[in-house]
Amino acid sequence: MYVSRARASLRGWGGVAAMAVLCALALAFVLLLPSTQRAPDEPARAAQRSATGVQTRADRCVDSEAHRQTLAPSGADGPTIDAIKARTGAKRKLVVGVDQNSYRWGYRNPNTDGARLEGFDIDLVHRIAADILGDPEAVQFKAIPTSQRIPAIEDGRVDMVVRTMTITCDRLRQVAFSAPYFKTGQQVLAPKSSPITGYDDSLAHKKVCTAAGSTAYAKLDADRKDGRLPATTDISTTVPNQLDCLVRLQLGEVDAVVTDGALAASQAAQDPTVELKGKAFTTEYYGVAMKKDADDLVRRVNRVLVDYRAQGWQTSYDDWLSATLGKDASASKPPAPPQYLRGS
């Protein structure tokens, strides 16, 4: 309406010039409008670009380098940590998914009051809680099976998972990981009397147990398809928790178990009739898993790990793992300092 009235009132060349100016101003306003409308959305778009960048890195990921796909350490709080600290009363705790059946990693010690959760992973959880909430006991432990580690994070049932969880490219597409806190590799566990010699042709016509959703099953499945594992190896037996494989082995339902060497060594410590067969045939790193967008929490955990490697890691190793993995922890300690993502 304003432009129509302006046209009616403008006459002659002067009117034409004025009309040109008016149109130019209107056009400039139209061109500027999208910029002013975009401004409030810019943080969201920036976050989307950042998420796209992370996804691109995950898509280009190689498993041997997956443990390097993490953010640089920081002690600053952010939205995820603020939400944890905002919890009140008895709920003001760090909620962590753990195992309660992995001997010396995360297990209930029947010789303690209330069958207290103990182990190498549990020590790390207490250290993280002390840093974030100022109290190492400010933790709500949730026992979750191997196959539920990622769903528990995605559904928000836990703030993080500390449960001998290997950092892989596939998992990086679903969750975020801290820097590695332990180095291990897949190994074969079988009865001492078994003719199985390791991850080789001796597994032909043998039934092997793995945990559902584990890197062990993924490795066996891929190797059998590619001919690196005998086609007659039966890998159909999967269980919710790794310890269930040891039970199946003890009952004679399977011939061997394939799992992380660190876990296999602890299972061998529980049963003197079984032993590790052959050497580790992969190299893997455990990390703390968190939600994909919990950047502040990932950075905070990474800062905790920097301090933990310098003081605390070795003590925990000596307390829980040296009896099964040996006093020399150099093969198990992850690289320090890790190489963080560029620009992170």
N, C-alpha and C positions, 0 to 999 in steps of 0.2 A: 504494500500500500504506500509505503514511504517513497519508493522509486517511482510509482505512477504519478503521485502528486508532484514530484520533482520534475518529471517530464512535462506536465501541464504548465508549469510555471516558467520553464526555460524556453526562450525564443532566440532565433538568429544564431550567428557564429559564436557569439559569447555563450549562448545557451548550449551549443554543441560542445564547446570546450569544457564548460562546467560539467556537462553530462559525462564526458570522457573521464574527467577526474573522479566523478562519483562512481562510475563503473569500475575504475581502477581500484578505488578504495574498497568497493564491495568484493572485488575479486581477491584482493589481498586478505580481506577478512576471512573469506572462504578458505584460502590456502593456509592461513594460520590456524584455523579452527582445529584441524586434525592434530596439529602439534600440541595445542593446549589440552585436547582431549586425551592424548596419549600419555601425558606426563604422569597422572596418578597411577597408570598401569605399568610404568617403567620398571619398578622393583620386581613385579611379578614376571615381566618379560626377561629381566636380567637373570632372575632365578631359573626361568625356563631355559635360557641359553646356557647357564651353568650346568643344569641337569643334563642338557643335551651333550655338553662337553664331557661330563662324567660318563654318560652312556656310550659316547664315541670311544672313549678310552677303554671301556669294558668290552666293546665290540671288537677292538683291535688287540685285546688282551691275549697273552700266551701264558698257559698255566705255569710255566717255569718262572715267569716274571709277575705273576698275579699278586704275590706278597708285597710288591712295590706300589700297588694301586691304593694308596692311602694319603691322607692329608697331613700337612705339617703340624707339629705339636703346638698347642696354645693353652694357656691357663685361663683364658677369658670365658665367662659365662655366655650363654646364648639362650634361645627359646626352649630348647630341649632340657637343658640343665635348670633353667628357671622353673620349668614345670615340675621337675623332680623336687626342687627345693621348696616349691609352694605347697607340697603335700603337708598336711597337718596331723598332729597326734601320732597315733600308732602307724599311720599310713606314710609317714615321712621316712620312707626307705627307698633304697635302690632295688628295683625288682629285676632279678637276674635268673635266667634259665640255666640250669646246671644238670649234671648227671648225679645220681645218688648210688650208682652201682659200679662205677669204675674205680677199682682198687688203687689207692694212692693218688688218684686224680680228683675225683669227686665221689665220695662214698660215705655212708653212715657208719661210724665207728661204734660197734656194739659195746666197746669197753669204756665208753664215755657216758656221762649223764645225758639222757634223752637221745642217745645215739646221734651225737653231733656230726654234722657234715664236715668232712675234712678232706685235705688233699692239695695237690699243686694248684689246680684251678681255683679251689676255694680260697687259698691264700691270696691269689691275685684279685679276686672279688673283694675281699676285705680291704685290700690296699686301695682299690678304686673308690670304694665307699668312704674310706677315711679322707680321701682327697676331695671328693665332691660334697659330702655331708658332714665331714669332720668327725665321723664316728665309724670305725671299722665294722661295728656290729649292726649298723643301720642298713640291713639287707633283708629283703624278703626273697628267699630261695624258692624257685619253682622247678621241680623235677620234670624234665621233658624228655621224651624219647628222641633218638637220632633223627627220625623222619619228621619230627615236629619242630625242629630248631628254627627253620626259616618261617614257617607259618606263625609261630609264636611271636616272632619279631614283627612281621607284617601286620598281624592282627592287633598289635599293641598290648599283648598279654605280658610282655616283658620289656624292660628298657634295653637289655642286651643279653647275649648268650655267651657264656664262658664255659665251653664244653668240648674240649679237644676237637675244635671245628677247623678243618683245613680250608685255607683261602684258595678258592678256585675262580676261574673266569666265569663259569656258569653262575656261581653264587654271587659274584660281584654284580651281576645284572639284576639281582633281587634284593640284596642287602649291602650295607657298607661294612668294611672291615678296618680294624685297627692295624697298626704295624704288627708284624709277627712277634710272638712271645715264646715260641718253641719250634724246633726243627726236628722232623722225624721222617719216616718213610714206610711204605707198605711192606709187610712181611708175612710169612706163612707160619701158622701155629698148628702143630699136630702132635699126636702121641709119640713119646720117645721111641716106641717100638715100631712106628710106622716106617714103611719104605720111602715115604715122601722125603725128598732131599731139598726142596725149596720151590721157588716159582719157576718151574721147568716142566719137562715132559713127564716127570714123575706124578703130575697131577692128572694125567690121562685116566679116564674112567673113574675118577674120584669125585666125591660130592663135597663141595666147598660152601661154607656158610659165611655170609656177610650181613652187615646191618643195612636195612632199607634206607635209601637216601645217602649212603656213604660213598666216599671216593673209592673205596675198595671195590664195591660192586661196579661202579662206572668203569674202573680200570679193567676188571675181569671181562666185562661185557665187550668193551672195545677191543681188547687183545684177542678174545676168542673169535670175533668177527674178522679181525685182520690176520689171523693165523699165528699170532705170537703165543697163543695158549692152545693146547690141544682141543680140538672140536668136541671131544668126548667128555671134557670136564663139565660136570653138572654144577651150575651156579644158581640153580633155582631156589635154593634155601636162603631166604632173607628173614630177618627178625627185627622187631622194633628197637631193641637195645643190644649193644655189642656183647654184653655179658651173656645174653641168651645163646649166643653162638658157642660159648664155652660149655654151657649146659648141654647143648645138642651134641657137642664133641664128646663130653663125658658119658652121655647116654648111647653113644655109638651110632647116632642118627646121621652124622656127617663124618667125613674123613679128615677134614682140615678146616681151619679158619684163616681168613685173610683180613687183616686189619692193620692199623698203624703199629709200627714196631714198639712204640712207647706203651701202647695199650696192651699189646701182645705180651710184652715182658712182665707187666703187672698181672696178667692172667696166668702166666706161667708160674709166678710167685704164689698164686693161690692154689695151684694144682701141680705138685711135683712130678706127675706122670706125663706132663706135656712139655714141649720145648719149642723154641724158635727154630725153623728150618731154613737154612740159607740166609743170604744177606738181603737187606732192604733193596727193593727194585724200583722205588720211586723216591723223590725228594719232595717233602711237603712241609708246610708251615702252618701252625695254629695261629688264629687271630681271634680277637673279640669281635663278635658280629653285632651290628646295630642297624637301625632303620636307615633307609637310603638317604633321606634328607636330614639326618641328625648330625650335621657337620660339626656343630659345637661340641657335641658329646664325643665324636670320633677324635677330634683334635685334643680334647681333654684327656681321653684315655691314652692317646699317643704320648702326651706329656708325662703321664703317670708311668708309662712304660720306659721312658728315657731314664727316669729316676730309679725305677725298679731294676733295670738291667745293671745299674751301677751299684745298687744296694738293695738286697732283698731276694733277687732271683736265685742267686747261688745258695743262699740259706734254705730257701724253699726246696730247691733241687736236692740238697743234702738231706733234708728232713724226709722227703717223700720218695724220691726217685733213684738216689744213688745205690740203694740196695738192689734194685732190679736192672738199672741201666749202667751202673759202674760209677766210680767216684770222679772220673774225668768227664766233665759236663761240656767240654768244648764242642763235641759233635752235635749236641742238642741245642746249644744256645744260638739264637738267631743272629743274623748280622747286625752289628751296631756301629755307628748309627745307620738306620735304614735309609734308603733313597726315597724321598717323598715325591709326590707328583709335582711337576714343574708348575710354578705359578700358584701353588696352593698355600 
